Amino acid sequence: MGGAKDLIIRVGGEGGEGIISSGDMVAQAAVRSGLEVLTFKTFPAEIKGGYAMYQTRFSHDKILSEGSGFDVMCAFNQEALNVNIPLLNEGNVLIYDYPGGDIAEEQNIPGVTCYPVPMSKLAKEDIGTYRAKNMVALGAISELFAISIDSIRQIIDLKFGRKGKEVVDINNRGLDAGIAHVKNNLKKTDPYEMDPGKPSSDVMVISGNEAIGLGALLAGVEFFSAYPITPATEIANFLSRHLPKFNGTLVQAEDEIASLANVIGASYGGAKSMTATSGPGLSLMQELIGMATMMEVPVVIADVQRGGPSTGLPTKHEQSDLFLAAHGCHGDGSKVVLSPEGVEDCIYMTVEAFNIAEKYQVPVLILSDGSLGFRTNSIKVPDPSKIKTVAREKYSASGDGSLFQRYQHTGSGVSPMSIPGQTGGCYISTGLEHAESSAPKYTSDNRTAMIDKRFHKLDDLEDFFQETEADNQDGAQLGLIAWGSTIGTVREAVALAREAGYKVSALYPKLVWPLPLKALESFGSKHSKILIPEINKQAQLARIIQSETDIKPISYNIYGGMPFSPDMIVEKIKEVI
């Protein structure tokens, strides 16, 4: 923008200073101007205090990741300045709270354009409240980089209108103070501007968590139960607002165990059912996931991963629940694990999760993560008429008086389900091993047959769920395999590497358990080196792939609570090649 392909603006400061809300407004204004937007935010687990950061990337083109670094940094305090000064590069812009805040000295950084804006002073002295500081900063940013002021004002009205005219006026006065300071005291010397695009009426801004909730609605969810947990609570918040409009039921349970028990019961009763949690909650759910497997009841579980173990990093990013999701239950249990790539993908992977759960009568887990869950993205509004949904195979009474065989051995391994009260469809389902009739049965032959049945029904899953994308390049010896939200970063890195003359391919599996073996073996046979970047210590997908295929991957692992950047992946590609 302003001659550049895109523009990345980062805002940093203390939690509670309005960092996140001001970042949201910038992103929404950009979308109203017809731009593609992708955000990244990180904040402390405490309610107030600690370093918080919001980054917004704008472009006329499709955005794949949060990018590498930033163009503009707005520092609300000394801590934000200290964190980001080492990250400033030549050509960057620094906006900082000076004088009147806790930044003691005027900044003069070689190669960096520095704009002092007395955010704290203007908020306290001109507006009369320190809480307007973020709006002063937003006004300065808007004026410096040609962000639509009219759009910002409209957003202020929508966000604060129900709180009364006084609150709206205070925010507008803060905005005006920042604009006036730039006009009267600063001379713009940087090249960055937000060049507007073509606004579209079929574009929406939504977070990854909200997208999972929207996908559930499009899939026909009828019952949702969850216990609040960071960073997954926004899924429940979204559905609490919208599920009742579709005559659905939402229950906040007393804990994660109860929430999944509720979901199993609702599904047993015939309703499409779902819960959402994060790593600690998923740990508590393991016994009931096993029960759902044994009962052959469709359930969907969204796990928005965070840094663990234990409480770990509640508001940070990690891809470290794959072992737990794939192998967490005791015994041999069949289940499916999907992992979406981005915000829009969260919608459609959730629909597919319901389709797989209903078709195969298994628990399906969706592995999102904190970065993706909190991220907002501009996406095309889904067309419900193009959403294909699958319903479970239902029992139909034969009329000959024969006993309902709930777990009847069929060619596919999937047996029809009845619902309570259905004529001829009575059965009792427990966690015990059972005969075809559902009565407990413990013989060796029956045990072997039932385990085989529960696994056999997933034999054609890779053919049913064809969402493993291969991006092969002729002559490439190196292939990358990426999963979850790392996919977008790898897509961008692969494009950059190819532009630099490197031959590299990539595989993007959305099905991460059971593995899409045909796609993996085919991809592995075409490349002499396979690189798998993951945000976990144990190289979880790499180890599972190595145990299930002939691929001997090279692992690239980070686990500091932050995602990969495209530049990190490009440098690793150069190293491995």
N, C-alpha and C positions, 0 to 999 in steps of 0.2 A: 504494500500500500504506500502511496506516495512514491511509486517506482519500485517498491519491494513486492515480493510474491504474497506475503502475508505480514501481519503485525501481531506481536505478542506483548501484552501489558500485564505486569505483575504488581500486585498491591500487597504490602506486608505491614504488620503491626501487631499490637497486643489483642488477644482475644477479648471481645466485648467492645471494641472500638468501631464496630460496623464494617470490618474488612469484608466479610462475606456478603453483606447486603449491598455494599457499594459495587463489589465485583459482579453480583447478579444484575444490577442495573445497567452496567456497561455492556454486559453480554446481551441483555434483552434489547437495548438500544441498537446494537449492531444487527441483530436479527430483523428488527423493524426497518433497518436500512437496506435489507436485502443481502446480508452477508452470511456466510457459513460461520458458525461459532462452535468452539469446543473449549470447555473450561477444566481447570484442575484446581482443587483446593485441599489444603491441609491445615489442621488446627489441633490444639492440645485437647486432652480428654477432660480437663477441668472446665467448669462452667464459664469462668472468667479468668483472664490472664494467660501468659505464655504466648509464644510466637504463632501467629496465624498468617496464612498466605492464600491469596486467590489469584489465579493466573487465567487470562482469557486470550485465546488465539482466534484471530479473525482472518478470513480469506474469501476470495471470490470462488475458490475451488474447494472440492471436498477435502475435509481435514481428517487425517488418520490418527493423529496423536497430539499430545500437548506440546510437542516440539522439543527442540534442544535450546535451552537457555531462554532469553527474553530480549526484547528490544527496549522496553520501557520499564523502569522500576520506580514505584512510588513508595517511599519509606515513611511510615507514620511515626516511628520512634527510633531510638538509637539501636535497639536490638535488631530491628529489621534492617537497618543500615549495616550493622556489623555482619549479619548473616549474608547479605547480598553483595557487599563491596567486592569480595573475592571473585564473585561470579560476573562482574561487569566486564564487558569487552569494549574494544574500540568501536565507536559508532553508537553505543548505547546511550540512553537518556536516563538521568536520575532526577526524580522529583522528591524533595524531602522537606520535612516539617522544620522550618527555620526562618526567622528566629521565633522564640516564644515557646518551643517545645523542649524535649529533653536532649535534642541534638545540639551539642555545645558549640560546634564550629561550622563555619561556612565550608562547603565542600568544593574542592578544585582537583578533579581527577583527570589526568592527561587522556585525551581521546574520548572522554565522556562529556556529553552536554549536561550540565547541572542546573536545575531550576529550583531555587529556594522558594517555598510557599509557606507562610506562617499559618498553618492549618489550625493549630491549637489556639493561637492568639486571636485569629479572626473569629473562631467559634465562640470563645469566651467573651471577648470584648465587643464584637460587632453583633453577634447573634444572641449572646446572653446565655448560651449553654454549650458546654464542652461536647455534648452528644452530637452536635452538628458538625463536628470535625470531619467525619467521613464525607459529608455533603460538600464541604469546602474543597476537599481533595478531588471529589468527583467533578465539581465545577471547573477546577484547574485542568484536570485531565481532558474534559470535554472540549474546553476552549483550545488547548494546545494541539489536540489531535483530531479536530473537526468531527467530534462525535455529536450527533444531532441533539441539541439542547431541548427542542420541542419533544422529542421522544423521551428524554429523561424526565421532563415535567409530566408527561402522560403517565409514565411508570410511577412517579411519586404519587400522583393522584390515585392510581389503582392500589398502590401498596398501603398508603396511609389515609386514604379518604374516609374509611370507616372510623378512624380515630379522631376525626374532627378537623375543622378548618385550621385551627391553631397549629396542629402538628404538621399539616401540609404546608402552611406558610413558613414555619421554622425551617423545614427542609428546603424549600425554594429559596429562602433568604441565604441559607448556607451555600447552596448552589451558585447563587448570584455573587456572593462574596468571593468565591474561588474564581469565577469568570472575570470579575472586575479586577482582581489582583493581577491576573495574567495580562489583561489588556493594558493596565496602567503601569505595570512594573517590570514586565519581562519582554524580551525580544526573542522570538522563536528562531532558533538557528539549526534545529534538527530537520531531517527530511520526512518525518513520519506523519501520515494523515490516514484517517479512515475513509477511503474512497467508497462511497455508497454503491450498492449493487441494485438489482431489481427486486423490490419487495414482492413477496408471494403470499397469497392467502392460504396456501395449503402447507405452510411450514409451522412447526411448533417447537418450543424449547422445553425439554424435559430431561430429568435426571435418569441415571441408570436404574435407581431404585423405583422411581415412578414408572419407568418403562416396563419393569417386571410386573408391576401392578396392572398396567394397561394391557400387557400381554395376557395376563390371567383373565381379565374381563373379556378380551377378544376370544379367548379359548372357551369361555362359558363357565368360569368358576362360579360355584354356588355357595361354597362355605370356605371361610378362612379363619384360622385361629393362630394366634402368636402371642409371645411374651416379649415386651420391648427389650431390644439389645442393640447397641451401636456395633456396626454401622448399617443395620438392616431395618431399623424402626420405620423409616420413611415408606417402606413397602406397605406396612400396616396402616400408616397414616393416610396414604393415598387410597387404599381400599376402603378405609373407614368412611371416607367422603363419598366414594362412588359405588361401592358394591351394593348398598341399600337401594340405589336407583334401579338396579337390575333384579330386585327382589332377592338378593343374596343375603347371607347371614355372616356376621363377623363377631367373633368372641375373643376378648383378651383373656388369656388363661393365666393361672397363678404361677406357672413356670413353663419351661420349654417341654418338659415331659408331658404335662397335661395338654399343651397345645397340640402336640402330635397325636396324643390319644384322642382328642376331640376330632382331629382330621380323619383318623382311621375310622372312627365311629360314623362320621358323616358319609365317608366314602362307602362303607359297608351298607349304609342306608340308601345308596344310589346317587349321591351328590358328587360332582366334581369338586375336589377339596385340596387345600394347599396350606402350608405354613411357611414362615420365613424366619431365619435366625442368622447367627454368626458362629464362629468356631466353638466357643464354650457351650453354646446351646446345642450345637450338632453333637458334641460329645455326650451330652445328657440324653439325646434322642436315640442313641445307638440300639438299645434293647428293643425299642418300639419300631425302629426301622426293620429290625429282624422279624418282629411280629408281623408287620405289613408284608414282608417277603413271604413268610410262611402262610399267611392268610390269603395271599395273592390279591391284595386290595390296592387299587391305584391311588397313589398319593404323590404330590409334588412338594418338594422342599427346596426353597431358595436359601443358599448359604452365601452371605456376603462376607467374604473372607477378610480377616484382619490379622495383624501380627500376634502370634502366640509364642509359647504356650501360656496357659492360665489367662489372667487378665491381659497381659501382653501390651500391645499397642492398639487400644480400642478404636482410634480414629485414623490409623495408618494403613498402609497398603501391603498386602502379601498374597502369595499364591501357595499357601502351605497346608491346605486342607485336603489335597487330593488323595493322599494315603488314607486319611480318615474316611473320606467320602467313598472310596472304592473298596476299602478293606476293613472298615471300622467294626462291623458286626461280628459277633462270635459265630462260628459255624460257617457252612458254605451257603451264602445267600446271594441270589441274583438281584441286581439293581442296575440302574443306568445313571451315568453322570455326564451332564452337558456343561459346556462353558462358553458363554457368549463373548463376542469380541468387542462390542461397543454398545452405545446406548440404544441405537435402533435395533441392533441384533438382540438386545435383551427382550424386546417385544416378541420377536418371532421365535427365539429359542424357548421362551416361556410357553408359547402356543405349542411348539413341538414337544416340550416336556409333558404337557397335558396329553397330547396325542399319543405319545409313547406309553405313558402311564396307563391310559385307558385301553390301548390296543393290546399291550402285553401284561396288564395287571401286575405292575411292579412299582416300587418306589423309584421316582426319578428325582435326582438332585441337580440343581442349577448352581454352578459355582461362579458367582460374580466375585467382586472384591471391593474393598473400601474406596479405591481410586475410581473405579467404574461406577460404584453406587452413588457417590457424591457428585460425579462429573455431570455437567449439563451439556447438551449438544442440540444444535438445530437439525431437525429431521423432517422428512416429509410426513404429513399426517397419514396414518394408516387407513386403507380402504377396507372396512369390515367385510364388504362383499367378496373380497379376494382371499379372505382367511379361510383355510380349510381345516375343519376340526374332525376329530375321530371320537366316536362313542364306543364304550365297552360292549363286548358281545353279551347280549342279554338272553336269559333263559326264557324259553317258551314252552309251556306245559304240553306234553304229548297227548294228554287226554286218555291214556290207557291205564292210568293209575300207578305207573312205575315210579319208584323212588327217585327223587332228584339226586343226581350225582354231581355235586358241586365241583369236585376235583377230578372229573372224568378225564381219562387219558384220551387225548385227541391227536390228530396228525400234527397240528401246529404246536401243541403243548398248552394252548389257551383254552380254558373251559368257560362256558357261559356262566354269568352271574345272575342271581335273582336279587330281589330287594325284599326286605322284611314285609310280611303280609301278603306276598304274591302267592296266588293259588298254586299249590304243588311245589313251591320253591323254598320250602322251609329247610334250613340247615343251621348248624351251630359251628362257628369258626373260632378257633382258639390258636394259641401258639404251639400246641402239641402237633407232633407228626400225625398224619391222618390217612385214612383210606379215601377212595374216590367219593364215598358218601359223606365225608367230613368227620366221621366217627374216628376217635383215636385208634391208631394201629401202629405197632412197633416191630413188626417182623422185618428181617433183613431185606427180603425181596421187595417189600413195599417201600421201605426206606430208600433203597437204591432207586427204585422206579420214580418216586416222588421228587427226589433231588434232581434226577435226570430231567424230569418233566419241567421243573422250574427253570432249569438252565436251557433246555432245548428250545423253549419258546422265544429265546432271544437270538437263535441261530441266524435269522434273516434280518437282524436289526440294521446292519451296515447297508443292506440293500434298501431297506425302508427309509432310513435316515441318511440321505446322500448329501451331507453337508461338510464333506472334507474336500477343501479346495486345494488343488495343486497348481502352483505358478512355476512351471518349468522353463528354463532357458537352455537352448541348445549349447552344448559344450561345457556346461557348468559342472564342475567337480564337487562344489560345495552346495549342500542343501541345508536350509534352516527349517526347523519344526517349531512352531510357536502355538501357544494356547492361551485362551482367556484374553484379557485386555492387553497382553503383550503383543497380540497379533497386529494391531494397528501400528504400533511402533516398528515392528519388523517389516510390515508392508512399506512404510516410509523409508526405512533403512535400506531395504532391497533396491528400491528405486534410486536412492542416492548412490549406492554402490555400483549399480549398473551405469549410471551417468558418469561415474569415475572410471569406467572401463573394466570393472570386475564382473566375471560371470558367476551368477549365483541364482539358485532356485529356492523355493519355499513351499512348505506344506502347512495348511492351517486346519487342523482337526477341531471340530466343535464337539464331537463325541470323544470323551477322554476315558470313559469306562462303560462297557468293555471296549477295548481299543478297536479302531477300524483297521483291522489287520491287513486286508487286501490293499488298501490305499497306502499304508505304511510300508509294506514289503515292496510294493511297486516303486514308491519314491526312493526307498533305500537302495534298491538295485541300480538306480540310475546315477547315483552319486557316491564318490569314494569317501567323502567326509560329510558327517551330519552334525550340525551345531544346534543345540537346544538351549535357548536362553529362558531362564525361569526366575521368579522372585521367591525363592526359598533356598534354604541351606542344603537340603538333602537331594536336590536334583530329582524331584519326585516323578515328574512325567518321564524324564530320561531313564530313570531306573525301571519304571514299569515297562517302557518300550524295550529296554535291553532284556528284560526278563521274558517278554512275550514274542520277540522277533529276533531276526539275525542282525539287526542294527546295533552298532557299537558307537553310541553318540559321544560327542564332545560337549560337556556341560559348561554353561556360562551362568553363574548364579550370583545374584545380589540379594540382600535381605536386610536393608537398612530402613525399611518403611517407606521407601519412595520407588516409583516406577523407573524402568529403563527410559533413556532418551534415544532418539534415532542415532545421534552421533556415537553413543556408546556401542550400539550394535554394529555400526559401520566400522569402527576401530577394531572390534573383535573379528569381523569378517576379514579385514586386511591381515590381522595377525594369524588367523587360521589358514587362510589361503597361502 
